[in-house]
């Protein structure tokens, strides 16, 4: 470690000599940027993206939120179905003649 507290790493320069340079971590692009790149949509991270059409923005957002929404819908359907079955069971317990 250097006096400034920034760790250093050894690298080989273009002249073949070893030099010490500050260690840095490359920035990871956001999920939105990764999806936009995959779709071929021009998306600038951390900037105004007013040039995007609503279709392009929806494509990016759909890839990000789509799986989550699908899971939430599936959970809601399961809970509704479970509640319906529970109501039928309670109704059947309340009316003994329905057990014939």
Secondary structure by P-SEA (a helix, b strand, c coil): cccccbbbbbbbccccbbbbcbbbbcccccaaaaaaaaaccccccccccccccaaaaaaaaaaacaaaaaaaaaaaaaaaaaaaaaaaaaaaaacccccc
